Amino acid sequence: MAKAPIGTTRKTGEKCPESGVWKAQSTPSTTIPLSEGETFPPYNGKAVTWKLISYA
């Protein structure tokens, strides 16, 4: 299966499609390492959109 492209986005609660470093699209922002199949967490107590910025 092909890798999810850099820039792929997913929302809190969705399953991670690609292991890598994901950045919260919020202010302030943060990055997290997430493995394929894990669930995207909330950030600062809120649902956010996460963007893939690099592969694991």
PQR file of N, CA, C, O and H, with PARSE charges and radii, in Angstrom:
ATOM      1  N   MET A   1       0.842  -1.185   0.000 -0.4000 1.5000
ATOM      2  CA  MET A   1       0.000   0.000   0.000 -0.0000 2.0000
ATOM      3  C   MET A   1       0.889   1.250   0.000  0.5500 1.7000
ATOM      4  O   MET A   1       1.911   1.293   0.684 -0.5500 1.4000
ATOM      5  N   ALA A   2       0.494   2.249  -0.760 -0.4000 1.5000
ATOM      6  CA  ALA A   2       1.281   3.476  -0.869 -0.0000 2.0000
ATOM      7  C   ALA A   2       1.218   4.277   0.423  0.5500 1.7000
ATOM      8  O   ALA A   2       0.235   4.222   1.162 -0.5500 1.4000
ATOM      9  H   ALA A   2      -0.336   2.215  -1.315  0.4000 1.0000
ATOM     10  N   LYS A   3       2.291   5.024   0.679 -0.4000 1.5000
ATOM     11  CA  LYS A   3       2.324   5.888   1.866 -0.0000 2.0000
ATOM     12  C   LYS A   3       1.353   7.045   1.687  0.5500 1.7000
ATOM     13  O   LYS A   3       1.116   7.524   0.578 -0.5500 1.4000
ATOM     14  H   LYS A   3       3.089   5.069   0.078  0.4000 1.0000
ATOM     15  N   ALA A   4       0.798   7.478   2.819 -0.4000 1.5000
ATOM     16  CA  ALA A   4      -0.001   8.708   2.800 -0.0000 2.0000
ATOM     17  C   ALA A   4       0.966   9.855   2.497  0.5500 1.7000
ATOM     18  O   ALA A   4       2.051   9.907   3.075 -0.5500 1.4000
ATOM     19  H   ALA A   4       0.990   7.089   3.720  0.4000 1.0000
ATOM     20  N   PRO A   5       0.596  10.765   1.611 -0.5600 1.5000
ATOM     21  CA  PRO A   5       1.527  11.848   1.264  0.2800 2.0000
ATOM     22  C   PRO A   5       1.731  12.841   2.414  0.5500 1.7000
ATOM     23  O   PRO A   5       0.833  13.063   3.226 -0.5500 1.4000
ATOM     24  N   ILE A   6       2.931  13.432   2.465 -0.4000 1.5000
ATOM     25  CA  ILE A   6       3.184  14.515   3.415 -0.0000 2.0000
ATOM     26  C   ILE A   6       2.119  15.581   3.164  0.5500 1.7000
ATOM     27  O   ILE A   6       1.814  15.910   2.017 -0.5500 1.4000
ATOM     28  H   ILE A   6       3.661  13.252   1.805  0.4000 1.0000
ATOM     29  N   GLY A   7       1.564  16.111   4.237 -0.4000 1.5000
ATOM     30  CA  GLY A   7       0.488  17.099   4.105 -0.0000 2.0000
ATOM     31  C   GLY A   7      -0.891  16.507   4.324  0.5500 1.7000
ATOM     32  O   GLY A   7      -1.875  17.242   4.408 -0.5500 1.4000
ATOM     33  H   GLY A   7       1.812  15.844   5.169  0.4000 1.0000
ATOM     34  N   THR A   8      -0.978  15.160   4.420 -0.4000 1.5000
ATOM     35  CA  THR A   8      -2.251  14.504   4.713 -0.0000 2.0000
ATOM     36  C   THR A   8      -2.779  15.023   6.039  0.5500 1.7000
ATOM     37  O   THR A   8      -2.000  15.238   6.967 -0.5500 1.4000
ATOM     38  H   THR A   8      -0.179  14.563   4.352  0.4000 1.0000
ATOM     39  N   THR A   9      -4.091  15.229   6.150 -0.4000 1.5000
ATOM     40  CA  THR A   9      -4.683  15.691   7.401 -0.0000 2.0000
ATOM     41  C   THR A   9      -5.735  14.704   7.897  0.5500 1.7000
ATOM     42  O   THR A   9      -6.408  14.027   7.120 -0.5500 1.4000
ATOM     43  H   THR A   9      -4.725  15.054   5.396  0.4000 1.0000
ATOM     44  N   ARG A  10      -5.847  14.653   9.219 -0.4000 1.5000
ATOM     45  CA  ARG A  10      -6.870  13.847   9.883 -0.0000 2.0000
ATOM     46  C   ARG A  10      -7.306  14.607  11.131  0.5500 1.7000
ATOM     47  O   ARG A  10      -6.576  15.458  11.638 -0.5500 1.4000
ATOM     48  H   ARG A  10      -5.301  15.203   9.850  0.4000 1.0000
ATOM     49  N   LYS A  11      -8.502  14.291  11.619 -0.4000 1.5000
ATOM     50  CA  LYS A  11      -9.050  14.982  12.793 -0.0000 2.0000
ATOM     51  C   LYS A  11      -8.929  14.125  14.053  0.5500 1.7000
ATOM     52  O   LYS A  11      -8.807  12.902  13.978 -0.5500 1.4000
ATOM     53  H   LYS A  11      -9.095  13.599  11.207  0.4000 1.0000
ATOM     54  N   THR A  12      -8.964  14.783  15.204 -0.4000 1.5000
ATOM     55  CA  THR A  12      -8.987  14.100  16.497 -0.0000 2.0000
ATOM     56  C   THR A  12     -10.060  13.016  16.462  0.5500 1.7000
ATOM     57  O   THR A  12     -11.183  13.249  16.015 -0.5500 1.4000
ATOM     58  H   THR A  12      -9.063  15.776  15.265  0.4000 1.0000
ATOM     59  N   GLY A  13      -9.692  11.816  16.944 -0.4000 1.5000
ATOM     60  CA  GLY A  13     -10.633  10.692  16.987 -0.0000 2.0000
ATOM     61  C   GLY A  13     -10.513   9.748  15.815  0.5500 1.7000
ATOM     62  O   GLY A  13     -10.973   8.609  15.888 -0.5500 1.4000
ATOM     63  H   GLY A  13      -8.780  11.626  17.307  0.4000 1.0000
ATOM     64  N   GLU A  14      -9.893  10.209  14.718 -0.4000 1.5000
ATOM     65  CA  GLU A  14      -9.707   9.342  13.552 -0.0000 2.0000
ATOM     66  C   GLU A  14      -8.470   8.474  13.743  0.5500 1.7000
ATOM     67  O   GLU A  14      -7.616   8.773  14.578 -0.5500 1.4000
ATOM     68  H   GLU A  14      -9.519  11.135  14.659  0.4000 1.0000
ATOM     69  N   LYS A  15      -8.377   7.397  12.966 -0.4000 1.5000
ATOM     70  CA  LYS A  15      -7.225   6.503  13.021 -0.0000 2.0000
ATOM     71  C   LYS A  15      -6.105   7.049  12.133  0.5500 1.7000
ATOM     72  O   LYS A  15      -6.347   7.579  11.049 -0.5500 1.4000
ATOM     73  H   LYS A  15      -9.071   7.154  12.288  0.4000 1.0000
ATOM     74  N   CYS A  16      -4.881   6.904  12.626 -0.4000 1.5000
ATOM     75  CA  CYS A  16      -3.709   7.381  11.905 -0.0000 2.0000
ATOM     76  C   CYS A  16      -3.439   6.487  10.681  0.5500 1.7000
ATOM     77  O   CYS A  16      -3.316   5.271  10.825 -0.5500 1.4000
ATOM     78  H   CYS A  16      -4.684   6.474  13.507  0.4000 1.0000
ATOM     79  N   PRO A  17      -3.348   7.082   9.475 -0.5600 1.5000
ATOM     80  CA  PRO A  17      -3.117   6.295   8.270  0.2800 2.0000
ATOM     81  C   PRO A  17      -1.639   6.018   7.984  0.5500 1.7000
ATOM     82  O   PRO A  17      -1.324   5.171   7.148 -0.5500 1.4000
ATOM     83  N   GLU A  18      -0.731   6.721   8.665 -0.4000 1.5000
ATOM     84  CA  GLU A  18       0.700   6.618   8.354 -0.0000 2.0000
ATOM     85  C   GLU A  18       1.534   6.973   9.582  0.5500 1.7000
ATOM     86  O   GLU A  18       1.320   8.014  10.204 -0.5500 1.4000
ATOM     87  H   GLU A  18      -0.987   7.409   9.343  0.4000 1.0000
ATOM     88  N   SER A  19       2.485   6.107   9.928 -0.4000 1.5000
ATOM     89  CA  SER A  19       3.381   6.402  11.053 -0.0000 2.0000
ATOM     90  C   SER A  19       4.265   7.594  10.694  0.5500 1.7000
ATOM     91  O   SER A  19       4.824   7.658   9.599 -0.5500 1.4000
ATOM     92  H   SER A  19       2.660   5.262   9.422  0.4000 1.0000
ATOM     93  N   GLY A  20       4.382   8.527  11.621 -0.4000 1.5000
ATOM     94  CA  GLY A  20       5.219   9.687  11.366 -0.0000 2.0000
ATOM     95  C   GLY A  20       5.023  10.754  12.411  0.5500 1.7000
ATOM     96  O   GLY A  20       4.485  10.503  13.490 -0.5500 1.4000
ATOM     97  H   GLY A  20       3.927   8.475  12.510  0.4000 1.0000
ATOM     98  N   VAL A  21       5.472  11.963  12.073 -0.4000 1.5000
ATOM     99  CA  VAL A  21       5.315  13.119  12.954 -0.0000 2.0000
ATOM    100  C   VAL A  21       4.151  13.943  12.422  0.5500 1.7000
ATOM    101  O   VAL A  21       4.109  14.309  11.248 -0.5500 1.4000
ATOM    102  H   VAL A  21       5.909  12.167  11.197  0.4000 1.0000
ATOM    103  N   TRP A  22       3.213  14.223  13.312 -0.4000 1.5000
ATOM    104  CA  TRP A  22       2.001  14.953  12.957 -0.0000 2.0000
ATOM    105  C   TRP A  22       1.959  16.261  13.729  0.5500 1.7000
ATOM    106  O   TRP A  22       2.320  16.302  14.905 -0.5500 1.4000
ATOM    107  H   TRP A  22       3.247  13.925  14.266  0.4000 1.0000
ATOM    108  N   LYS A  23       1.522  17.329  13.075 -0.4000 1.5000
ATOM    109  CA  LYS A  23       1.485  18.666  13.687 -0.0000 2.0000
ATOM    110  C   LYS A  23       0.039  19.122  13.840  0.5500 1.7000
ATOM    111  O   LYS A  23      -0.759  19.026  12.908 -0.5500 1.4000
ATOM    112  H   LYS A  23       1.229  17.296  12.120  0.4000 1.0000
ATOM    113  N   ALA A  24      -0.283  19.620  15.036 -0.4000 1.5000
ATOM    114  CA  ALA A  24      -1.618  20.167  15.281 -0.0000 2.0000
ATOM    115  C   ALA A  24      -1.773  21.466  14.504  0.5500 1.7000
ATOM    116  O   ALA A  24      -0.905  22.337  14.548 -0.5500 1.4000
ATOM    117  H   ALA A  24       0.366  19.698  15.793  0.4000 1.0000
ATOM    118  N   GLN A  25      -2.883  21.584  13.795 -0.4000 1.5000
ATOM    119  CA  GLN A  25      -3.166  22.800  13.040 -0.0000 2.0000
ATOM    120  C   GLN A  25      -3.968  23.737  13.938  0.5500 1.7000
ATOM    121  O   GLN A  25      -5.157  23.969  13.720 -0.5500 1.4000
ATOM    122  H   GLN A  25      -3.588  20.877  13.759  0.4000 1.0000
ATOM    123  N   SER A  26      -3.288  24.268  14.952 -0.4000 1.5000
ATOM    124  CA  SER A  26      -3.930  25.132  15.940 -0.0000 2.0000
ATOM    125  C   SER A  26      -2.890  26.107  16.475  0.5500 1.7000
ATOM    126  O   SER A  26      -1.701  25.993  16.178 -0.5500 1.4000
ATOM    127  H   SER A  26      -2.322  24.080  15.129  0.4000 1.0000
ATOM    128  N   THR A  27      -3.354  27.065  17.266 -0.4000 1.5000
ATOM    129  CA  THR A  27      -2.458  28.022  17.906 -0.0000 2.0000
ATOM    130  C   THR A  27      -2.731  27.977  19.399  0.5500 1.7000
ATOM    131  O   THR A  27      -3.855  28.276  19.800 -0.5500 1.4000
ATOM    132  H   THR A  27      -4.320  27.158  17.507  0.4000 1.0000
ATOM    133  N   PRO A  28      -1.770  27.621  20.248 -0.5600 1.5000
ATOM    134  CA  PRO A  28      -0.426  27.204  19.848  0.2800 2.0000
ATOM    135  C   PRO A  28      -0.464  25.831  19.193  0.5500 1.7000
ATOM    136  O   PRO A  28      -1.464  25.118  19.281 -0.5500 1.4000
ATOM    137  N   SER A  29       0.619  25.470  18.546 -0.4000 1.5000
ATOM    138  CA  SER A  29       0.695  24.184  17.873 -0.0000 2.0000
ATOM    139  C   SER A  29       1.657  23.262  18.622  0.5500 1.7000
ATOM    140  O   SER A  29       2.376  23.688  19.525 -0.5500 1.4000
ATOM    141  H   SER A  29       1.432  26.048  18.475  0.4000 1.0000
ATOM    142  N   THR A  30       1.652  21.999  18.229 -0.4000 1.5000
ATOM    143  CA  THR A  30       2.589  21.027  18.773 -0.0000 2.0000
ATOM    144  C   THR A  30       2.763  19.927  17.739  0.5500 1.7000
ATOM    145  O   THR A  30       1.987  19.829  16.789 -0.5500 1.4000
ATOM    146  H   THR A  30       1.067  21.653  17.495  0.4000 1.0000
ATOM    147  N   THR A  31       3.782  19.102  17.927 -0.4000 1.5000
ATOM    148  CA  THR A  31       3.956  17.933  17.074 -0.0000 2.0000
ATOM    149  C   THR A  31       3.955  16.687  17.954  0.5500 1.7000
ATOM    150  O   THR A  31       4.360  16.726  19.115 -0.5500 1.4000
ATOM    151  H   THR A  31       4.412  19.182  18.699  0.4000 1.0000
ATOM    152  N   ILE A  32       3.491  15.581  17.376 -0.4000 1.5000
ATOM    153  CA  ILE A  32       3.494  14.305  18.087 -0.0000 2.0000
ATOM    154  C   ILE A  32       3.933  13.198  17.133  0.5500 1.7000
ATOM    155  O   ILE A  32       3.640  13.255  15.939 -0.5500 1.4000
ATOM    156  H   ILE A  32       3.162  15.548  16.432  0.4000 1.0000
ATOM    157  N   PRO A  33       4.640  12.182  17.660 -0.5600 1.5000
ATOM    158  CA  PRO A  33       4.887  10.987  16.860  0.2800 2.0000
ATOM    159  C   PRO A  33       3.670  10.075  17.012  0.5500 1.7000
ATOM    160  O   PRO A  33       3.190   9.864  18.126 -0.5500 1.4000
ATOM    161  N   LEU A  34       3.175   9.541  15.915 -0.4000 1.5000
ATOM    162  CA  LEU A  34       2.013   8.662  15.981 -0.0000 2.0000
ATOM    163  C   LEU A  34       2.235   7.498  15.036  0.5500 1.7000
ATOM    164  O   LEU A  34       2.756   7.672  13.934 -0.5500 1.4000
ATOM    165  H   LEU A  34       3.564   9.713  15.010  0.4000 1.0000
ATOM    166  N   SER A  35       1.841   6.310  15.467 -0.4000 1.5000
ATOM    167  CA  SER A  35       1.989   5.115  14.647 -0.0000 2.0000
ATOM    168  C   SER A  35       0.697   4.805  13.911  0.5500 1.7000
ATOM    169  O   SER A  35      -0.395   5.113  14.388 -0.5500 1.4000
ATOM    170  H   SER A  35       1.418   6.168  16.362  0.4000 1.0000
ATOM    171  N   GLU A  36       0.833   4.198  12.754 -0.4000 1.5000
ATOM    172  CA  GLU A  36      -0.319   3.796  11.959 -0.0000 2.0000
ATOM    173  C   GLU A  36      -1.281   2.992  12.823  0.5500 1.7000
ATOM    174  O   GLU A  36      -0.865   2.082  13.540 -0.5500 1.4000
ATOM    175  H   GLU A  36       1.720   3.948  12.366  0.4000 1.0000
ATOM    176  N   GLY A  37      -2.570   3.327  12.755 -0.4000 1.5000
ATOM    177  CA  GLY A  37      -3.593   2.612  13.499 -0.0000 2.0000
ATOM    178  C   GLY A  37      -3.946   3.238  14.842  0.5500 1.7000
ATOM    179  O   GLY A  37      -4.996   2.935  15.409 -0.5500 1.4000
ATOM    180  H   GLY A  37      -2.908   4.066  12.173  0.4000 1.0000
ATOM    181  N   GLU A  38      -3.066   4.123  15.365 -0.4000 1.5000
ATOM    182  CA  GLU A  38      -3.382   4.804  16.618 -0.0000 2.0000
ATOM    183  C   GLU A  38      -4.448   5.872  16.365  0.5500 1.7000
ATOM    184  O   GLU A  38      -4.663   6.290  15.227 -0.5500 1.4000
ATOM    185  H   GLU A  38      -2.213   4.369  14.905  0.4000 1.0000
ATOM    186  N   THR A  39      -5.103   6.302  17.424 -0.4000 1.5000
ATOM    187  CA  THR A  39      -6.152   7.317  17.322 -0.0000 2.0000
ATOM    188  C   THR A  39      -5.572   8.696  17.616  0.5500 1.7000
ATOM    189  O   THR A  39      -4.829   8.880  18.580 -0.5500 1.4000
ATOM    190  H   THR A  39      -4.929   5.962  18.348  0.4000 1.0000
ATOM    191  N   PHE A  40      -5.923   9.658  16.771 -0.4000 1.5000
ATOM    192  CA  PHE A  40      -5.448  11.029  16.990 -0.0000 2.0000
ATOM    193  C   PHE A  40      -6.062  11.599  18.261  0.5500 1.7000
ATOM    194  O   PHE A  40      -7.274  11.524  18.459 -0.5500 1.4000
ATOM    195  H   PHE A  40      -6.527   9.508  15.988  0.4000 1.0000
ATOM    196  N   PRO A  41      -5.213  12.175  19.131 -0.5600 1.5000
ATOM    197  CA  PRO A  41      -5.707  12.712  20.399  0.2800 2.0000
ATOM    198  C   PRO A  41      -6.198  14.154  20.253  0.5500 1.7000
ATOM    199  O   PRO A  41      -5.915  14.816  19.255 -0.5500 1.4000
ATOM    200  N   PRO A  42      -6.936  14.631  21.260 -0.5600 1.5000
ATOM    201  CA  PRO A  42      -7.223  16.066  21.310  0.2800 2.0000
ATOM    202  C   PRO A  42      -5.955  16.816  21.714  0.5500 1.7000
ATOM    203  O   PRO A  42      -5.008  16.211  22.215 -0.5500 1.4000
ATOM    204  N   TYR A  43      -5.937  18.101  21.503 -0.4000 1.5000
ATOM    205  CA  TYR A  43      -4.809  18.942  21.913 -0.0000 2.0000
ATOM    206  C   TYR A  43      -5.364  20.151  22.647  0.5500 1.7000
ATOM    207  O   TYR A  43      -6.286  20.810  22.165 -0.5500 1.4000
ATOM    208  H   TYR A  43      -6.707  18.593  21.096  0.4000 1.0000
ATOM    209  N   ASN A  44      -4.801  20.442  23.815 -0.4000 1.5000
ATOM    210  CA  ASN A  44      -5.286  21.538  24.668 -0.0000 2.0000
ATOM    211  C   ASN A  44      -6.776  21.366  24.983  0.5500 1.7000
ATOM    212  O   ASN A  44      -7.511  22.343  25.124 -0.5500 1.4000
ATOM    213  H   ASN A  44      -4.052  19.907  24.206  0.4000 1.0000
ATOM    214  N   GLY A  45      -7.211  20.087  25.091 -0.4000 1.5000
ATOM    215  CA  GLY A  45      -8.599  19.813  25.450 -0.0000 2.0000
ATOM    216  C   GLY A  45      -9.594  20.005  24.326  0.5500 1.7000
ATOM    217  O   GLY A  45     -10.803  19.993  24.556 -0.5500 1.4000
ATOM    218  H   GLY A  45      -6.614  19.293  24.977  0.4000 1.0000
ATOM    219  N   LYS A  46      -9.093  20.184  23.102 -0.4000 1.5000
ATOM    220  CA  LYS A  46      -9.987  20.435  21.964 -0.0000 2.0000
ATOM    221  C   LYS A  46      -9.701  19.465  20.825  0.5500 1.7000
ATOM    222  O   LYS A  46      -8.586  18.965  20.680 -0.5500 1.4000
ATOM    223  H   LYS A  46      -8.111  20.193  22.916  0.4000 1.0000
ATOM    224  N   ALA A  47     -10.723  19.211  20.024 -0.4000 1.5000
ATOM    225  CA  ALA A  47     -10.533  18.446  18.796 -0.0000 2.0000
ATOM    226  C   ALA A  47      -9.801  19.340  17.800  0.5500 1.7000
ATOM    227  O   ALA A  47     -10.168  20.500  17.612 -0.5500 1.4000
ATOM    228  H   ALA A  47     -11.629  19.617  20.142  0.4000 1.0000
ATOM    229  N   VAL A  48      -8.770  18.799  17.165 -0.4000 1.5000
ATOM    230  CA  VAL A  48      -7.986  19.570  16.196 -0.0000 2.0000
ATOM    231  C   VAL A  48      -7.756  18.743  14.936  0.5500 1.7000
ATOM    232  O   VAL A  48      -8.018  17.540  14.902 -0.5500 1.4000
ATOM    233  H   VAL A  48      -8.472  17.857  17.317  0.4000 1.0000
ATOM    234  N   THR A  49      -7.266  19.409  13.919 -0.4000 1.5000
ATOM    235  CA  THR A  49      -6.819  18.725  12.712 -0.0000 2.0000
ATOM    236  C   THR A  49      -5.328  18.518  12.824  0.5500 1.7000
ATOM    237  O   THR A  49      -4.591  19.434  13.191 -0.5500 1.4000
ATOM    238  H   THR A  49      -7.053  20.386  13.947  0.4000 1.0000
ATOM    239  N   TRP A  50      -4.871  17.292  12.502 -0.4000 1.5000
ATOM    240  CA  TRP A  50      -3.446  16.943  12.532 -0.0000 2.0000
ATOM    241  C   TRP A  50      -2.943  16.798  11.109  0.5500 1.7000
ATOM    242  O   TRP A  50      -3.640  16.245  10.259 -0.5500 1.4000
ATOM    243  H   TRP A  50      -5.469  16.548  12.204  0.4000 1.0000
ATOM    244  N   LYS A  51      -1.729  17.291  10.837 -0.4000 1.5000
ATOM    245  CA  LYS A  51      -1.145  17.257   9.497 -0.0000 2.0000
ATOM    246  C   LYS A  51       0.171  16.500   9.531  0.5500 1.7000
ATOM    247  O   LYS A  51       1.023  16.771  10.377 -0.5500 1.4000
ATOM    248  H   LYS A  51      -1.162  17.740  11.527  0.4000 1.0000
ATOM    249  N   LEU A  52       0.344  15.550   8.615 -0.4000 1.5000
ATOM    250  CA  LEU A  52       1.568  14.767   8.520 -0.0000 2.0000
ATOM    251  C   LEU A  52       2.692  15.659   7.984  0.5500 1.7000
ATOM    252  O   LEU A  52       2.590  16.215   6.890 -0.5500 1.4000
ATOM    253  H   LEU A  52      -0.349  15.329   7.928  0.4000 1.0000
ATOM    254  N   ILE A  53       3.788  15.788   8.787 -0.4000 1.5000
ATOM    255  CA  ILE A  53       4.896  16.635   8.347 -0.0000 2.0000
ATOM    256  C   ILE A  53       6.166  15.850   8.031  0.5500 1.7000
ATOM    257  O   ILE A  53       7.043  16.356   7.330 -0.5500 1.4000
ATOM    258  H   ILE A  53       3.871  15.336   9.676  0.4000 1.0000
ATOM    259  N   SER A  54       6.281  14.605   8.545 -0.4000 1.5000
ATOM    260  CA  SER A  54       7.423  13.757   8.172 -0.0000 2.0000
ATOM    261  C   SER A  54       7.107  12.313   8.489  0.5500 1.7000
ATOM    262  O   SER A  54       6.293  12.015   9.363 -0.5500 1.4000
ATOM    263  H   SER A  54       5.569  14.194   9.115  0.4000 1.0000
ATOM    264  N   TYR A  55       7.767  11.413   7.762 -0.4000 1.5000
ATOM    265  CA  TYR A  55       7.594   9.983   7.983 -0.0000 2.0000
ATOM    266  C   TYR A  55       8.430   9.516   9.158  0.5500 1.7000
ATOM    267  O   TYR A  55       9.453  10.119   9.483 -0.5500 1.4000
ATOM    268  H   TYR A  55       8.429  11.655   7.053  0.4000 1.0000
ATOM    269  N   ALA A  56       7.986   8.429   9.801 -0.4000 1.5000
ATOM    270  CA  ALA A  56       8.711   7.860  10.933 -0.0000 2.0000
ATOM    271  C   ALA A  56      10.001   7.223  10.437  0.5500 1.7000
ATOM    272  O   ALA A  56      10.768   6.681  11.233 -0.5500 1.4000
ATOM    273  H   ALA A  56       7.155   7.939   9.537  0.4000 1.0000
TER
END
